[in-house]
């Protein structure tokens, strides 16, 4: 979480507010790590940053309060589905 906070305090100001999601990717990562731990929160953050590129999603994408029963440590690819909108599922 220290790396994310350091990014927010240093590089984020130079890059500008260009995130397409609410909350921003760094805020999402900080909250995901705090709420779900390093393994789950790390995968959630990685897939969120990947969705932020060209052709990705945009809009409101909050960190889930609880993880679904299908999300296990041995299946990190399932975290990719967290950011999909309800109509896409």
C-alpha distances in whole Angstrom, upper triangle without the diagonal:
4,5,5,6,9,10,11,13,14,15,15,18,20,20,20,20,21,19,22,20,19,16,15,13,10,10,11,8,6,9,10,7,8,11,12,10,9,12,13,10,10,14,14,11,14,17,16,15,19,20,20,22,26,28,25,24,24,24,22,20,18,15,18,18,19,20,23,25,26,22,22,20,23,23,20,22,23,19,21,23,21,21,25,27,29,32,31,30
4,5,5,6,9,10,11,12,14,14,17,19,19,20,20,21,20,23,22,21,18,17,15,11,12,14,11,9,12,13,11,11,15,16,14,12,16,17,14,13,17,17,14,16,19,18,17,21,23,22,24,27,30,27,27,26,26,25,22,21,19,22,22,23,23,27,29,29,25,25,23,26,26,23,25,26,23,24,26,24,24,28,30,32,35,34,34
4,5,5,6,9,10,11,11,12,15,16,16,18,18,19,18,21,20,20,18,15,13,10,12,13,10,9,13,14,11,13,16,17,15,13,15,17,14,12,15,16,13,14,17,16,15,18,20,19,21,25,27,24,25,24,25,24,22,21,19,22,23,24,24,27,29,29,25,25,23,25,25,22,23,25,21,22,25,23,23,26,28,31,34,33,33
4,5,5,6,9,10,10,10,13,15,14,15,15,16,15,18,17,16,14,12,10,6,8,10,7,6,10,11,10,11,15,15,14,13,15,16,12,11,14,14,10,12,15,14,12,16,18,16,19,22,24,22,21,21,21,20,18,17,16,19,20,22,22,25,28,27,24,24,22,25,24,21,22,23,20,20,23,21,20,23,25,28,31,30,30
4,5,5,6,9,10,10,12,15,15,15,15,17,16,19,18,17,15,13,12,8,9,12,10,8,11,13,12,12,16,17,16,15,18,18,15,14,18,17,14,16,19,17,16,19,21,19,21,25,27,24,24,23,23,21,20,18,17,21,21,23,24,27,30,30,27,27,25,28,28,24,26,26,23,23,26,23,22,26,28,30,33,32,32
4,5,5,6,8,9,11,13,14,15,16,18,17,21,20,20,17,15,14,10,12,15,13,11,15,16,15,16,19,20,19,17,20,21,18,16,20,19,16,17,20,19,17,20,22,20,22,25,28,26,26,25,25,24,23,22,21,24,25,27,27,30,33,33,29,29,27,30,30,26,27,29,25,25,28,26,25,28,30,33,36,35,35
4,5,5,5,6,9,10,10,12,13,14,14,18,17,17,15,12,11,8,11,13,11,11,14,16,15,16,19,20,19,17,20,20,17,16,18,18,14,15,18,16,14,17,19,17,18,22,24,22,22,21,22,22,20,20,19,23,24,26,26,30,32,32,28,29,27,29,28,25,26,27,23,23,26,24,22,26,28,31,33,32,33
4,6,6,5,7,10,10,10,11,13,13,16,16,15,13,10,10,7,9,12,11,10,13,15,15,16,19,20,20,19,21,21,17,17,19,18,15,16,19,16,15,18,19,17,19,22,24,22,22,20,20,20,19,18,18,22,23,25,26,29,32,32,28,29,28,30,30,26,27,28,24,24,26,24,22,25,27,30,32,31,32
4,7,7,7,10,11,12,13,16,16,19,19,18,16,14,14,11,12,15,15,13,16,18,18,18,21,23,22,21,24,24,21,20,23,22,18,20,22,20,18,22,23,20,22,25,28,26,25,24,24,23,22,22,21,25,26,28,29,33,35,35,32,33,31,34,33,29,30,31,28,28,30,27,26,29,30,33,36,35,36
4,6,6,7,9,11,13,15,16,20,20,20,18,15,15,12,14,17,16,15,19,21,20,21,24,25,24,22,25,26,22,21,23,23,19,20,23,21,18,21,23,20,21,24,27,26,26,24,25,25,24,24,24,27,29,31,31,34,37,37,33,34,32,34,34,30,31,32,28,28,31,29,27,30,32,35,37,36,37
4,5,5,6,9,11,12,14,17,18,19,17,14,13,11,14,16,15,15,19,20,20,21,24,25,24,22,25,25,22,20,22,21,18,18,21,19,16,19,20,17,18,21,24,22,23,22,23,23,23,23,23,27,29,31,30,33,36,36,32,33,31,33,32,28,29,30,27,26,29,27,25,28,29,33,35,33,35
4,5,5,6,7,9,10,14,15,15,14,11,11,9,11,14,14,14,17,19,19,20,22,24,23,22,24,24,20,19,21,20,16,17,19,17,14,17,18,15,16,19,22,20,21,19,19,20,20,20,20,24,26,28,29,32,35,34,31,32,30,33,31,28,28,29,25,24,27,25,22,25,27,30,32,31,32
4,6,5,8,11,12,16,17,17,16,13,14,12,14,17,17,17,20,22,22,23,25,27,27,25,28,27,24,23,25,24,20,21,23,20,18,21,21,18,19,21,24,23,23,21,21,22,22,22,23,27,29,31,32,35,38,37,34,36,34,36,35,31,32,32,29,28,30,28,25,28,29,33,34,34,35
4,6,9,11,13,17,19,19,19,15,16,14,17,19,19,19,22,24,24,25,28,29,29,27,29,29,26,24,26,25,21,22,23,21,18,21,22,18,18,20,24,23,24,22,23,24,24,25,26,29,31,34,34,37,40,39,36,37,35,37,36,32,32,33,30,29,31,29,27,29,30,34,35,34,36
4,7,8,10,14,16,17,16,13,13,13,15,17,17,18,21,22,23,24,27,28,27,26,27,27,24,22,23,22,19,19,20,18,15,17,18,15,15,17,20,19,20,18,20,21,21,22,23,27,29,32,31,34,37,36,33,34,33,35,33,29,29,30,27,26,28,26,24,26,27,31,32,31,33
4,6,9,12,14,15,14,11,13,12,14,17,17,18,20,22,23,24,26,28,28,27,28,28,24,23,24,23,19,20,21,18,16,18,18,15,15,17,20,19,19,17,18,19,20,21,22,26,28,31,31,34,37,36,33,35,34,36,34,30,30,31,27,26,28,26,23,25,26,29,31,30,32
4,6,9,10,11,11,8,10,11,12,14,16,17,18,20,21,23,24,25,26,25,27,26,22,22,23,21,18,19,19,16,14,17,16,13,14,16,18,17,16,14,14,15,16,18,19,23,25,28,28,31,34,34,31,33,32,34,32,29,28,29,25,24,25,23,20,22,23,26,27,27,29
4,6,9,11,12,9,10,11,13,14,16,17,19,20,22,23,25,26,26,25,26,25,22,21,22,20,17,17,17,14,12,14,13,10,11,12,15,14,13,11,12,14,15,17,19,23,25,28,28,30,33,32,30,32,31,33,31,27,26,27,24,22,23,21,18,20,21,24,25,24,27
4,6,8,9,6,7,9,11,11,13,15,16,17,19,21,21,22,23,23,23,22,19,18,18,16,13,14,14,11,9,12,10,7,9,11,13,11,11,9,10,11,12,14,16,19,22,24,24,26,29,28,26,28,28,30,27,24,23,23,20,18,19,18,14,17,17,21,22,21,23
4,7,9,7,9,12,13,12,14,17,17,18,20,22,22,23,24,24,24,22,20,20,19,16,14,15,14,11,10,12,9,6,9,10,11,9,8,5,6,9,10,13,15,18,21,24,23,25,28,27,25,28,28,30,27,24,22,22,19,17,18,16,13,14,14,18,19,18,20
4,6,6,7,10,10,9,12,14,14,15,18,19,19,20,22,22,22,20,17,18,17,14,13,14,13,9,10,12,9,7,11,13,13,10,8,5,5,6,6,9,12,15,18,20,20,22,25,25,23,25,26,28,25,22,21,20,17,15,16,14,10,12,12,16,17,17,19
3,5,8,10,9,8,12,13,12,14,17,18,17,19,21,22,22,20,17,18,18,15,14,16,15,11,12,15,13,11,15,16,17,14,11,8,6,5,6,7,10,13,16,19,19,21,25,25,23,26,26,29,26,23,23,22,18,17,17,14,12,14,13,16,18,19,20
4,7,8,6,6,10,10,10,11,14,15,15,17,19,19,20,18,15,16,17,14,12,15,15,11,12,15,13,12,15,18,18,15,13,10,9,7,7,7,9,12,15,17,18,21,24,25,22,25,25,27,25,22,22,21,18,17,18,15,12,15,15,18,20,20,21
4,6,5,6,9,10,11,12,14,15,16,18,19,19,20,18,15,15,16,13,11,13,13,10,10,13,12,10,13,16,17,14,13,10,10,10,9,10,11,15,17,20,20,23,26,26,23,25,25,27,25,22,22,22,18,17,18,16,13,16,17,20,22,22,23
4,5,5,6,9,10,10,12,14,15,16,17,16,17,15,12,12,13,10,7,9,10,7,6,10,10,8,11,15,16,13,12,11,12,11,10,10,11,14,17,19,19,21,24,24,21,23,22,24,22,19,19,19,15,15,16,14,12,15,17,20,22,21,22
4,5,5,6,9,10,11,12,14,15,15,15,16,16,12,12,13,12,8,11,12,10,9,12,13,11,14,18,19,17,16,15,15,14,13,12,12,16,18,20,20,23,26,25,22,23,22,25,24,20,20,21,17,17,19,17,15,18,20,23,25,24,25
4,5,5,6,8,10,11,12,14,15,15,17,16,12,13,15,12,10,13,14,11,11,15,15,13,17,20,21,18,17,15,14,13,11,10,10,13,15,17,18,21,25,25,22,23,23,26,24,21,22,21,18,18,19,16,15,18,19,22,25,24,25
4,6,5,6,9,10,10,12,13,13,15,13,9,10,12,9,7,10,11,8,9,13,12,12,15,19,19,16,14,13,13,11,8,7,6,10,12,14,15,18,21,21,18,20,20,22,21,17,18,18,14,14,15,12,11,15,16,19,22,21,21
4,5,5,6,8,10,10,11,10,12,11,7,7,9,7,5,8,10,8,9,12,13,13,16,19,21,17,16,16,16,14,12,10,9,12,14,15,15,18,21,21,17,19,18,20,19,16,17,17,13,14,16,13,13,17,19,21,24,23,23
4,6,5,6,9,10,10,10,13,12,8,9,12,11,8,12,14,12,12,16,17,16,19,23,24,21,20,19,18,16,14,12,10,13,14,16,16,20,23,23,19,20,19,22,22,18,20,20,16,17,19,16,16,20,21,24,27,26,26
4,5,5,6,8,10,11,13,12,8,10,13,10,9,13,14,12,14,17,17,17,20,24,24,21,19,18,17,15,12,9,7,10,10,12,14,17,20,21,18,19,19,22,21,18,20,19,15,17,18,15,15,18,20,21,25,24,24
4,5,5,6,7,9,10,8,5,7,9,7,7,11,12,10,12,15,15,16,19,23,23,20,18,18,17,15,12,9,6,8,9,11,11,14,17,17,14,15,15,18,17,14,16,15,12,14,15,12,13,16,18,20,23,22,22
4,6,5,5,6,8,8,4,6,9,9,8,11,13,13,14,17,18,18,21,25,26,22,21,21,21,19,15,13,10,12,12,13,13,16,19,19,15,16,14,18,18,15,17,17,13,16,18,15,16,19,22,23,27,26,25
4,6,6,8,11,10,8,10,13,12,11,15,17,16,17,20,21,21,24,28,28,25,23,23,22,19,17,14,10,12,11,12,13,17,19,21,17,18,17,20,20,18,20,20,16,19,20,17,18,22,23,25,28,28,27
4,6,9,11,9,7,11,13,11,12,15,16,15,18,20,20,21,25,28,28,24,23,22,21,18,15,12,9,9,8,9,10,14,16,18,15,16,15,19,19,17,19,18,15,17,18,15,16,20,21,22,26,25,24
4,7,8,6,5,9,10,9,11,14,15,15,17,19,19,21,24,27,27,24,22,23,22,19,16,13,9,9,9,8,8,12,14,15,12,12,11,15,15,13,16,15,12,15,16,13,16,19,21,22,25,24,23
4,6,6,5,8,10,10,11,13,15,16,17,19,21,22,25,28,29,25,24,25,24,22,19,16,12,13,13,12,12,15,16,17,13,13,11,15,16,14,17,16,14,17,18,16,18,21,24,25,28,27,26
4,6,5,5,8,10,10,11,14,15,16,18,20,21,23,27,27,24,24,24,25,23,19,18,14,15,16,15,14,17,18,18,14,13,11,14,15,12,16,16,13,16,18,17,18,22,24,26,29,28,26
4,6,5,6,9,10,11,13,14,16,17,19,20,23,26,26,23,23,24,25,23,19,18,15,15,16,14,12,15,16,15,11,10,7,10,11,9,12,13,11,14,16,15,17,20,23,25,28,26,24
4,5,5,6,9,10,11,12,14,16,17,19,21,25,24,21,20,22,22,20,16,15,11,11,13,11,9,12,13,12,9,8,7,10,10,8,11,10,8,11,13,11,14,17,20,21,24,22,21
4,6,5,6,9,10,10,12,14,15,17,19,23,23,20,19,20,20,18,14,13,9,10,12,11,10,13,16,15,12,12,11,14,14,11,13,13,9,12,14,12,13,17,19,21,24,23,21
4,5,5,6,9,10,11,12,14,16,18,21,22,19,19,20,21,19,16,15,12,14,15,15,13,16,18,17,13,13,11,14,13,10,12,13,10,12,15,13,14,18,20,23,25,24,23
4,5,5,6,8,10,11,12,14,16,20,20,17,17,19,20,19,15,15,12,13,16,15,12,14,16,15,11,11,10,12,10,7,8,9,7,8,11,11,12,15,18,20,23,21,20
4,6,5,6,9,10,11,13,15,19,19,15,14,16,16,15,11,11,9,10,13,13,11,13,15,14,11,12,12,14,12,9,10,10,6,7,10,8,9,12,15,17,20,18,17
4,6,5,6,9,10,11,13,17,18,14,14,15,16,15,12,11,10,12,15,15,14,16,19,18,15,16,15,17,15,12,12,13,9,10,12,11,10,14,17,19,22,20,20
4,5,5,6,9,10,12,15,16,13,14,16,17,17,14,15,13,15,18,18,16,18,20,19,15,16,15,16,14,11,11,12,9,9,12,12,11,14,18,20,23,20,20
4,5,5,6,9,11,14,14,11,11,13,15,15,12,13,12,14,17,17,15,16,19,17,14,15,15,16,13,10,9,10,7,6,9,9,8,11,14,17,19,17,17
4,5,5,6,9,13,13,10,9,10,12,12,9,10,10,13,16,17,15,17,20,18,16,18,17,19,17,13,12,13,9,8,10,9,7,10,13,16,18,16,17
4,5,5,7,11,12,10,10,11,13,14,12,13,13,16,19,20,19,21,23,22,19,20,20,21,19,15,14,15,12,11,13,13,11,13,16,19,21,19,20
4,5,6,9,10,8,10,12,15,16,13,16,15,18,21,22,20,21,23,21,19,20,19,20,18,14,13,14,12,9,12,12,11,12,15,19,20,18,18
4,6,8,8,5,6,8,11,13,11,14,14,16,20,21,19,20,23,21,19,21,21,22,19,16,14,14,12,9,11,11,8,9,12,16,17,14,16
4,7,8,5,6,7,10,12,11,14,15,18,21,22,21,23,26,24,22,24,24,25,22,19,17,18,15,12,14,14,10,12,14,18,19,17,19
4,6,5,8,10,13,16,15,18,19,21,25,26,24,26,28,26,24,26,25,26,23,20,18,19,17,14,16,16,13,14,16,20,21,18,20
4,5,9,10,14,17,17,20,21,24,27,29,27,28,31,28,26,29,28,29,26,23,20,21,20,16,18,18,15,15,17,21,20,18,21
4,7,9,13,16,16,19,21,23,27,28,26,26,29,27,25,28,28,28,25,22,19,20,19,15,16,17,14,13,14,18,17,15,18
4,7,10,13,12,16,17,19,23,24,22,23,26,24,22,24,25,25,22,19,17,17,16,12,13,13,10,10,12,15,15,13,15
4,7,10,9,13,15,17,20,22,20,21,24,22,21,24,25,26,22,20,17,17,15,12,12,12,8,8,9,12,13,11,14
4,7,8,12,14,16,20,22,21,22,26,24,23,26,27,28,25,22,20,19,17,15,14,13,9,10,10,13,14,13,16
4,6,10,13,15,18,20,21,22,25,25,23,26,27,29,26,23,22,21,18,16,15,14,10,11,10,12,14,14,16
4,6,10,12,15,17,18,19,23,23,21,25,26,28,25,22,21,20,17,16,15,12,9,11,9,12,14,15,16
4,7,9,12,14,14,16,20,19,18,21,22,24,21,19,18,16,13,13,12,9,6,9,8,11,14,14,15
4,6,9,12,12,15,18,19,17,20,21,23,21,19,19,17,14,14,13,10,9,11,11,13,16,16,17
4,6,9,9,12,16,16,14,17,17,20,19,16,17,15,11,13,12,9,9,12,13,14,18,18,17
4,5,7,9,13,14,12,15,16,19,18,16,16,14,11,13,12,8,10,12,13,13,17,17,16
4,7,10,13,15,13,16,17,20,19,18,19,16,14,16,15,12,13,16,16,16,20,20,19
4,6,9,12,10,12,14,18,17,16,17,14,12,15,14,11,14,16,17,17,20,20,18
4,7,8,7,9,11,14,13,12,14,11,9,12,12,9,12,14,16,16,19,19,16
4,5,6,9,12,14,12,13,14,10,10,13,11,9,13,14,15,15,18,17,14
4,6,8,11,13,12,13,14,11,12,15,13,13,16,17,19,18,21,20,16
4,6,10,11,9,10,11,8,9,12,11,11,15,15,17,17,19,18,15
4,7,9,7,7,9,6,7,10,10,10,13,15,17,17,20,19,16
4,5,5,7,10,8,9,12,13,13,17,18,21,21,24,22,19
4,6,6,10,10,10,13,15,15,18,20,23,24,26,24,22
4,6,9,10,11,14,15,16,19,21,24,25,27,25,22
4,6,6,8,10,12,13,16,17,21,21,24,21,19
4,5,6,8,10,11,14,15,19,20,23,20,18
4,5,6,8,10,12,13,17,18,20,17,16
4,5,6,8,11,11,15,16,18,15,13
4,5,6,8,10,13,15,17,15,14
4,6,7,8,12,14,16,13,12
4,6,6,9,10,12,10,8
4,6,8,10,13,11,10
4,6,9,12,10,10
4,7,8,6,7
4,6,5,7
4,5,5
4,6
4
